[in-house]
C-alpha cells in the first residue's frame, strides 16, 4: 500500500501554520480523519468530537488545495477504501 497521510480537525485551528504541507501530499496518498472523540474541528473546538464533523476538515483541506470539497471527499473515501481493501462506492 505504501504510505498515506491523514489530516484531522487540527488543520482548522487558528494556530495551524502548515498549509504548504496540505498542498504537497499527492491526491492518491491523502486521507482525512475525525480523531474522535478528540480534536474537534473549528467551530466545535473544545467539545467532544463527532465523526460527522469531519466535513469541516475536508472543507478546510479543499480550500487550501483550491479544489471542490465534494470531490475531495470522494477522493479521500476512495483512498480509504484502497488502503483498507474495502469495496464500496464513494457517494457521488
The first five atom37 places (N, CA, C, CB, O) and aatype in JSON, in Angstrom:
{
  "aatype": [20, 20, 20, 20, 20, 20, 20, 20, 20, 20, 20, 20, 20, 20, 20, 20, 20, 20, 20, 20, 20, 20, 20, 20, 20, 20, 20, 20, 20, 20, 20, 20, 20, 20, 20, 20, 20, 20, 20, 20, 20, 20, 20, 20, 20, 20, 20, 20, 20, 20, 20, 20, 20, 20, 20, 20, 20, 20, 20, 20, 20, 20, 20, 20, 20, 20, 20, 20, 20, 20, 20, 20, 20, 20, 20, 20, 20, 20, 20, 20, 20, 20, 20, 20, 20, 20, 20, 20, 20, 20, 20, 20],
  "atom_mask": [
    [1, 1, 1, 1, 1],
    [1, 1, 1, 1, 1],
    [1, 1, 1, 1, 1],
    [1, 1, 1, 1, 1],
    [1, 1, 1, 1, 1],
    [1, 1, 1, 1, 1],
    [1, 1, 1, 1, 1],
    [1, 1, 1, 1, 1],
    [1, 1, 1, 1, 1],
    [1, 1, 1, 1, 1],
    [1, 1, 1, 1, 1],
    [1, 1, 1, 1, 1],
    [1, 1, 1, 1, 1],
    [1, 1, 1, 1, 1],
    [1, 1, 1, 1, 1],
    [1, 1, 1, 1, 1],
    [1, 1, 1, 1, 1],
    [1, 1, 1, 1, 1],
    [1, 1, 1, 1, 1],
    [1, 1, 1, 1, 1],
    [1, 1, 1, 1, 1],
    [1, 1, 1, 1, 1],
    [1, 1, 1, 1, 1],
    [1, 1, 1, 1, 1],
    [1, 1, 1, 1, 1],
    [1, 1, 1, 1, 1],
    [1, 1, 1, 1, 1],
    [1, 1, 1, 1, 1],
    [1, 1, 1, 1, 1],
    [1, 1, 1, 1, 1],
    [1, 1, 1, 1, 1],
    [1, 1, 1, 1, 1],
    [1, 1, 1, 1, 1],
    [1, 1, 1, 1, 1],
    [1, 1, 1, 1, 1],
    [1, 1, 1, 1, 1],
    [1, 1, 1, 1, 1],
    [1, 1, 1, 1, 1],
    [1, 1, 1, 1, 1],
    [1, 1, 1, 1, 1],
    [1, 1, 1, 1, 1],
    [1, 1, 1, 1, 1],
    [1, 1, 1, 1, 1],
    [1, 1, 1, 1, 1],
    [1, 1, 1, 1, 1],
    [1, 1, 1, 1, 1],
    [1, 1, 1, 1, 1],
    [1, 1, 1, 1, 1],
    [1, 1, 1, 1, 1],
    [1, 1, 1, 1, 1],
    [1, 1, 1, 1, 1],
    [1, 1, 1, 1, 1],
    [1, 1, 1, 1, 1],
    [1, 1, 1, 1, 1],
    [1, 1, 1, 1, 1],
    [1, 1, 1, 1, 1],
    [1, 1, 1, 1, 1],
    [1, 1, 1, 1, 1],
    [1, 1, 1, 1, 1],
    [1, 1, 1, 1, 1],
    [1, 1, 1, 1, 1],
    [1, 1, 1, 1, 1],
    [1, 1, 1, 1, 1],
    [1, 1, 1, 1, 1],
    [1, 1, 1, 1, 1],
    [1, 1, 1, 1, 1],
    [1, 1, 1, 1, 1],
    [1, 1, 1, 1, 1],
    [1, 1, 1, 1, 1],
    [1, 1, 1, 1, 1],
    [1, 1, 1, 1, 1],
    [1, 1, 1, 1, 1],
    [1, 1, 1, 1, 1],
    [1, 1, 1, 1, 1],
    [1, 1, 1, 1, 1],
    [1, 1, 1, 1, 1],
    [1, 1, 1, 1, 1],
    [1, 1, 1, 1, 1],
    [1, 1, 1, 1, 1],
    [1, 1, 1, 1, 1],
    [1, 1, 1, 1, 1],
    [1, 1, 1, 1, 1],
    [1, 1, 1, 1, 1],
    [1, 1, 1, 1, 1],
    [1, 1, 1, 1, 1],
    [1, 1, 1, 1, 1],
    [1, 1, 1, 1, 1],
    [1, 1, 1, 1, 1],
    [1, 1, 1, 1, 1],
    [1, 1, 1, 1, 1],
    [1, 1, 1, 1, 1],
    [1, 1, 1, 1, 1]
  ],
  "atom_positions": [
    [[0.81, -1.2, 0.0], [0.0, 0.0, 0.0], [0.85, 1.25, 0.0], [-0.92, 0.0, 1.19], [0.38, 2.31, -0.42]],
    [[2.09, 1.16, 0.46], [2.92, 2.36, 0.52], [2.55, 3.22, 1.7], [2.79, 3.17, -0.76], [2.26, 2.71, 2.79]],
    [[2.56, 4.51, 1.5], [2.29, 5.44, 2.61], [1.08, 6.31, 2.28], [3.52, 6.33, 2.89], [0.76, 6.56, 1.12]],
    [[0.44, 6.76, 3.33], [-0.66, 7.72, 3.25], [-0.46, 8.76, 4.35], [-2.06, 7.0, 3.39], [0.21, 8.49, 5.34]],
    [[-1.02, 9.92, 4.17], [-1.01, 10.95, 5.21], [-2.46, 11.36, 5.46], [-0.12, 12.18, 4.8], [-3.21, 11.66, 4.53]],
    [[-2.82, 11.37, 6.73], [-4.18, 11.72, 7.13], [-4.17, 12.99, 7.97], [-4.83, 10.56, 7.91], [-3.29, 13.2, 8.8]],
    [[-5.17, 13.82, 7.73], [-5.3, 15.08, 8.47], [-6.59, 15.06, 9.28], [-5.27, 16.29, 7.52], [-7.61, 14.53, 8.84]],
    [[-6.53, 15.66, 10.45], [-7.68, 15.73, 11.36], [-8.12, 17.18, 11.53], [-7.33, 15.11, 12.74], [-7.65, 18.07, 10.81]],
    [[-9.0, 17.41, 12.48], [-9.52, 18.74, 12.76], [-8.46, 19.76, 13.15], [-10.52, 18.66, 13.84], [-8.74, 20.96, 13.15]],
    [[-7.27, 19.31, 13.47], [-6.18, 20.23, 13.83], [-5.95, 21.26, 12.73], [-4.88, 19.45, 14.1], [-5.58, 22.4, 13.01]],
    [[-6.16, 20.87, 11.48], [-5.88, 21.81, 10.39], [-6.86, 22.98, 10.36], [-5.93, 21.09, 9.06], [-6.63, 23.96, 9.64]],
    [[-7.93, 22.91, 11.13], [-8.89, 24.02, 11.19], [-8.58, 25.0, 12.32], [-10.31, 23.48, 11.37], [-9.21, 26.05, 12.42]],
    [[-7.62, 24.67, 13.18], [-7.29, 25.51, 14.33], [-6.58, 26.78, 13.89], [-6.42, 24.74, 15.33], [-5.86, 26.77, 12.89]],
    [[-6.78, 27.86, 14.61], [-6.12, 29.14, 14.29], [-4.61, 29.02, 14.31], [-6.56, 30.21, 15.28], [-3.92, 29.69, 13.54]],
    [[-4.08, 28.17, 15.19], [-2.62, 28.04, 15.31], [-2.0, 27.13, 14.25], [-2.28, 27.51, 16.68], [-0.78, 27.0, 14.2]],
    [[-2.82, 26.5, 13.4], [-2.28, 25.67, 12.32], [-1.55, 26.56, 11.34], [-3.42, 24.86, 11.61], [-2.11, 27.55, 10.86]],
    [[-0.3, 26.23, 11.02], [0.5, 27.09, 10.15], [1.14, 26.33, 8.99], [1.59, 27.76, 10.95], [1.97, 26.89, 8.28]],
    [[0.76, 25.08, 8.78], [1.44, 24.26, 7.78], [0.59, 24.01, 6.53], [1.83, 22.95, 8.39], [0.54, 22.88, 6.04]],
    [[-0.07, 25.05, 6.02], [-0.89, 24.86, 4.82], [-0.07, 24.34, 3.64], [-1.55, 26.17, 4.44], [-0.61, 23.63, 2.8]],
    [[1.21, 24.67, 3.58], [2.05, 24.16, 2.49], [2.06, 22.63, 2.49], [3.48, 24.7, 2.61], [2.06, 22.01, 1.43]],
    [[2.09, 22.04, 3.67], [2.06, 20.58, 3.78], [0.78, 20.02, 3.17], [2.19, 20.15, 5.25], [0.81, 18.98, 2.51]],
    [[-0.34, 20.69, 3.39], [-1.62, 20.23, 2.85], [-1.6, 20.21, 1.33], [-2.76, 21.11, 3.35], [-2.28, 19.39, 0.7]],
    [[-0.84, 21.1, 0.73], [-0.75, 21.18, -0.73], [0.22, 20.15, -1.31], [-0.31, 22.57, -1.15], [0.09, 19.77, -2.48]],
    [[1.18, 19.69, -0.52], [2.24, 18.82, -1.02], [1.85, 17.35, -1.13], [3.43, 18.93, -0.14], [2.45, 16.61, -1.92]],
    [[0.88, 16.91, -0.36], [0.52, 15.49, -0.36], [-0.16, 15.14, -1.68], [-0.42, 15.16, 0.85], [-1.13, 15.79, -2.08]],
    [[0.35, 14.1, -2.38], [-0.29, 13.69, -3.63], [-1.73, 13.23, -3.4], [0.53, 12.56, -4.29], [-2.05, 12.67, -2.35]],
    [[-2.59, 13.47, -4.37], [-4.0, 13.11, -4.26], [-4.2, 11.65, -3.85], [-4.71, 13.37, -5.57], [-5.07, 11.35, -3.03]],
    [[-3.4, 10.75, -4.42], [-3.61, 9.32, -4.16], [-3.07, 8.86, -2.81], [-2.98, 8.51, -5.25], [-3.14, 7.67, -2.5]],
    [[-2.53, 9.78, -2.0], [-1.99, 9.45, -0.68], [-2.67, 10.22, 0.44], [-0.5, 9.72, -0.65], [-2.22, 10.18, 1.58]],
    [[-3.74, 10.9, 0.12], [-4.4, 11.82, 1.05], [-5.59, 11.16, 1.74], [-4.85, 13.07, 0.31], [-6.43, 10.54, 1.1]],
    [[-5.65, 11.32, 3.07], [-6.77, 10.84, 3.87], [-7.19, 11.93, 4.85], [-6.4, 9.53, 4.63], [-6.42, 12.84, 5.14]],
    [[-8.42, 11.83, 5.35], [-8.88, 12.69, 6.44], [-9.46, 11.78, 7.52], [-9.96, 13.74, 5.94], [-9.89, 10.66, 7.25]],
    [[-9.46, 12.29, 8.75], [-9.98, 11.51, 9.87], [-10.62, 12.45, 10.89], [-8.87, 10.67, 10.53], [-10.31, 13.64, 10.95]],
    [[-11.51, 11.87, 11.68], [-12.15, 12.69, 12.71], [-11.31, 12.76, 13.97], [-13.54, 12.14, 13.05], [-11.32, 13.78, 14.66]],
    [[-10.57, 11.7, 14.29], [-9.81, 11.57, 15.53], [-10.73, 11.67, 16.74], [-8.71, 12.65, 15.6], [-10.31, 12.1, 17.82]],
    [[-11.99, 11.28, 16.55], [-12.96, 11.33, 17.65], [-12.53, 10.4, 18.78], [-14.37, 10.93, 17.15], [-11.98, 9.33, 18.52]],
    [[-12.77, 10.78, 20.0], [-13.56, 11.91, 20.48], [-12.74, 13.17, 20.72], [-14.25, 11.53, 21.75], [-13.22, 14.11, 21.36]],
    [[-11.51, 13.22, 20.21], [-10.62, 14.35, 20.48], [-10.5, 15.26, 19.26], [-9.23, 13.84, 20.9], [-10.94, 14.92, 18.16]],
    [[-9.9, 16.42, 19.47], [-9.51, 17.35, 18.41], [-10.65, 17.75, 17.48], [-8.4, 16.75, 17.6], [-10.52, 17.68, 16.26]],
    [[-11.75, 18.16, 18.05], [-12.89, 18.62, 17.25], [-12.48, 19.82, 16.41], [-14.09, 18.99, 18.16], [-11.76, 20.7, 16.88]],
    [[-12.93, 19.85, 15.15], [-12.58, 20.98, 14.29], [-13.31, 22.25, 14.71], [-12.9, 20.64, 12.83], [-14.33, 22.21, 15.38]],
    [[-12.76, 23.38, 14.29], [-13.47, 24.65, 14.42], [-14.71, 24.51, 13.53], [-12.56, 25.91, 13.99], [-14.55, 24.13, 12.38]],
    [[-15.9, 24.77, 13.97], [-16.33, 25.62, 15.07], [-16.73, 24.86, 16.34], [-17.49, 26.45, 14.62], [-17.39, 25.42, 17.21]],
    [[-16.33, 23.59, 16.45], [-16.72, 22.77, 17.6], [-15.58, 22.57, 18.59], [-17.21, 21.43, 17.12], [-15.68, 21.73, 19.49]],
    [[-14.52, 23.32, 18.43], [-13.34, 23.18, 19.28], [-13.75, 23.23, 20.75], [-12.3, 24.28, 18.98], [-14.56, 24.06, 21.15]],
    [[-13.18, 22.31, 21.55], [-13.47, 22.26, 22.97], [-14.62, 21.32, 23.32], [-13.78, 23.62, 23.47], [-14.86, 21.04, 24.49]],
    [[-15.33, 20.85, 22.29], [-16.42, 19.91, 22.52], [-15.94, 18.5, 22.19], [-17.68, 20.28, 21.67], [-14.89, 18.31, 21.58]],
    [[-16.73, 17.52, 22.6], [-16.44, 16.13, 22.25], [-16.6, 16.0, 20.73], [-17.38, 15.12, 23.02], [-17.66, 16.32, 20.18]],
    [[-15.57, 15.54, 20.07], [-15.6, 15.43, 18.61], [-16.56, 14.34, 18.17], [-14.19, 15.15, 18.08], [-16.75, 13.33, 18.85]],
    [[-17.15, 14.55, 17.01], [-18.07, 13.59, 16.4], [-17.6, 13.31, 14.97], [-19.54, 14.12, 16.42], [-17.18, 14.23, 14.28]],
    [[-17.66, 12.05, 14.52], [-17.24, 11.73, 13.16], [-17.94, 12.56, 12.09], [-17.48, 10.27, 12.89], [-17.35, 12.84, 11.04]],
    [[-19.19, 12.96, 12.33], [-19.93, 13.72, 11.31], [-19.3, 15.09, 11.05], [-21.37, 13.9, 11.75], [-19.62, 15.72, 10.04]],
    [[-18.43, 15.55, 11.92], [-17.8, 16.85, 11.75], [-16.55, 16.8, 10.87], [-17.45, 17.42, 13.1], [-15.91, 17.82, 10.66]],
    [[-16.21, 15.62, 10.36], [-15.03, 15.51, 9.51], [-15.18, 16.38, 8.25], [-14.78, 14.04, 9.11], [-14.19, 16.75, 7.62]],
    [[-16.42, 16.71, 7.91], [-16.64, 17.58, 6.74], [-15.97, 18.94, 6.91], [-18.14, 17.76, 6.49], [-15.58, 19.56, 5.92]],
    [[-15.84, 19.42, 8.13], [-15.16, 20.69, 8.36], [-13.67, 20.58, 8.03], [-15.34, 21.14, 9.83], [-13.07, 21.53, 7.53]],
    [[-13.1, 19.42, 8.3], [-11.71, 19.17, 7.95], [-11.57, 19.1, 6.43], [-11.2, 17.86, 8.6], [-10.63, 19.67, 5.86]],
    [[-12.49, 18.41, 5.78], [-12.47, 18.31, 4.32], [-12.62, 19.69, 3.69], [-13.6, 17.38, 3.82], [-11.92, 20.01, 2.74]],
    [[-13.52, 20.51, 4.22], [-13.71, 21.86, 3.67], [-12.45, 22.69, 3.77], [-14.85, 22.56, 4.4], [-12.09, 23.38, 2.82]],
    [[-11.77, 22.63, 4.91], [-10.53, 23.4, 5.08], [-9.46, 22.89, 4.11], [-10.01, 23.29, 6.54], [-8.78, 23.68, 3.46]],
    [[-9.32, 21.58, 4.02], [-8.34, 20.97, 3.13], [-8.62, 21.35, 1.68], [-8.33, 19.45, 3.3], [-7.7, 21.69, 0.93]],
    [[-9.88, 21.3, 1.28], [-10.26, 21.66, -0.09], [-9.97, 23.13, -0.36], [-11.74, 21.37, -0.33], [-9.51, 23.48, -1.45]],
    [[-10.23, 23.98, 0.6], [-9.97, 25.41, 0.43], [-8.48, 25.67, 0.21], [-10.46, 26.18, 1.66], [-8.1, 26.42, -0.69]],
    [[-7.65, 25.05, 1.02], [-6.2, 25.25, 0.89], [-5.69, 24.68, -0.42], [-5.46, 24.6, 2.08], [-4.81, 25.26, -1.06]],
    [[-6.23, 23.54, -0.83], [-5.78, 22.89, -2.06], [-6.48, 23.46, -3.3], [-6.03, 21.39, -1.98], [-6.21, 23.04, -4.43]],
    [[-7.38, 24.44, -3.08], [-8.12, 25.1, -4.15], [-8.84, 24.08, -5.03], [-7.18, 25.94, -5.0], [-8.67, 24.05, -6.25]],
    [[-9.66, 23.26, -4.37], [-10.43, 22.24, -5.08], [-11.81, 22.14, -4.46], [-9.71, 20.87, -5.03], [-12.09, 22.76, -3.43]],
    [[-12.66, 21.37, -5.08], [-14.04, 21.17, -4.64], [-14.1, 20.22, -3.44], [-14.9, 20.63, -5.8], [-13.51, 19.14, -3.48]],
    [[-14.8, 20.61, -2.39], [-14.88, 19.8, -1.17], [-15.58, 18.46, -1.43], [-15.62, 20.57, -0.08], [-15.15, 17.44, -0.89]],
    [[-16.63, 18.45, -2.23], [-17.32, 17.18, -2.51], [-16.4, 16.22, -3.25], [-18.59, 17.44, -3.35], [-16.34, 15.03, -2.93]],
    [[-15.69, 16.74, -4.23], [-14.74, 15.91, -4.96], [-13.62, 15.4, -4.07], [-14.16, 16.68, -6.13], [-13.19, 14.25, -4.19]],
    [[-13.14, 16.25, -3.18], [-12.08, 15.85, -2.26], [-12.61, 14.79, -1.29], [-11.54, 17.07, -1.48], [-11.88, 13.86, -0.93]],
    [[-13.84, 14.91, -0.87], [-14.45, 13.88, -0.02], [-14.52, 12.54, -0.72], [-15.85, 14.31, 0.41], [-14.23, 11.5, -0.12]],
    [[-14.91, 12.54, -2.0], [-14.95, 11.3, -2.77], [-13.55, 10.72, -2.94], [-15.59, 11.53, -4.15], [-13.35, 9.51, -2.83]],
    [[-12.57, 11.6, -3.2], [-11.19, 11.16, -3.36], [-10.67, 10.48, -2.1], [-10.29, 12.35, -3.72], [-10.1, 9.4, -2.16]],
    [[-10.87, 11.12, -0.95], [-10.36, 10.55, 0.29], [-11.12, 9.28, 0.67], [-10.44, 11.58, 1.43], [-10.54, 8.37, 1.27]],
    [[-12.41, 9.2, 0.34], [-13.16, 7.96, 0.58], [-12.6, 6.83, -0.28], [-14.66, 8.16, 0.28], [-12.45, 5.7, 0.2]],
    [[-12.29, 7.13, -1.52], [-11.7, 6.13, -2.41], [-10.33, 5.68, -1.9], [-11.57, 6.7, -3.84], [-10.02, 4.49, -1.91]],
    [[-9.52, 6.64, -1.44], [-8.21, 6.29, -0.88], [-8.35, 5.41, 0.35], [-7.43, 7.57, -0.53], [-7.58, 4.46, 0.53]],
    [[-9.33, 5.7, 1.19], [-9.58, 4.89, 2.38], [-9.94, 3.47, 1.99], [-10.7, 5.51, 3.24], [-9.44, 2.51, 2.57]],
    [[-10.8, 3.34, 1.0], [-11.17, 2.01, 0.52], [-9.98, 1.24, 0.0], [-12.2, 2.12, -0.57], [-9.83, 0.05, 0.3]],
    [[-9.12, 1.9, -0.76], [-7.93, 1.25, -1.29], [-6.99, 0.83, -0.17], [-7.21, 2.18, -2.28], [-6.46, -0.28, -0.18]],
    [[-6.76, 1.71, 0.79], [-5.85, 1.42, 1.9], [-6.31, 0.21, 2.71], [-5.72, 2.63, 2.81], [-5.5, -0.66, 3.04]],
    [[-7.59, 0.15, 3.02], [-8.1, -0.91, 3.88], [-8.72, -2.08, 3.12], [-9.13, -0.33, 4.82], [-9.27, -3.0, 3.72]],
    [[-8.63, -2.05, 1.79], [-9.16, -3.14, 0.99], [-10.68, -3.25, 1.07], [-8.55, -4.44, 1.43], [-11.23, -4.35, 1.06]],
    [[-11.34, -2.12, 1.14], [-12.8, -2.08, 1.23], [-13.4, -1.84, -0.15], [-13.26, -0.98, 2.21], [-12.92, -0.99, -0.91]],
    [[-14.42, -2.58, -0.47], [-15.1, -2.4, -1.74], [-16.38, -1.61, -1.49], [-15.42, -3.77, -2.43], [-17.36, -2.14, -0.98]],
    [[-16.35, -0.34, -1.84], [-17.55, 0.48, -1.72], [-17.46, 1.61, -2.73], [-17.72, 1.03, -0.29], [-16.38, 1.99, -3.17]],
    [[-18.62, 2.12, -3.07], [-18.67, 3.27, -3.97], [-18.74, 4.53, -3.13], [-19.88, 3.17, -4.95], [-19.6, 4.65, -2.26]],
    [[-17.85, 5.46, -3.39], [-17.91, 6.75, -2.71], [-19.16, 7.47, -3.19], [-16.62, 7.61, -2.98], [-19.51, 7.38, -4.37]],
    [[-19.83, 8.2, -2.31], [-21.03, 8.94, -2.73], [-20.72, 9.89, -3.87], [-21.61, 9.73, -1.54], [-19.65, 10.51, -3.91]],
    [[-21.64, 10.01, -4.8], [-21.41, 10.93, -5.92], [-22.2, 12.2, -5.77], [-21.77, 10.27, -7.24], [-22.12, 13.08, -6.62]]
  ]
}
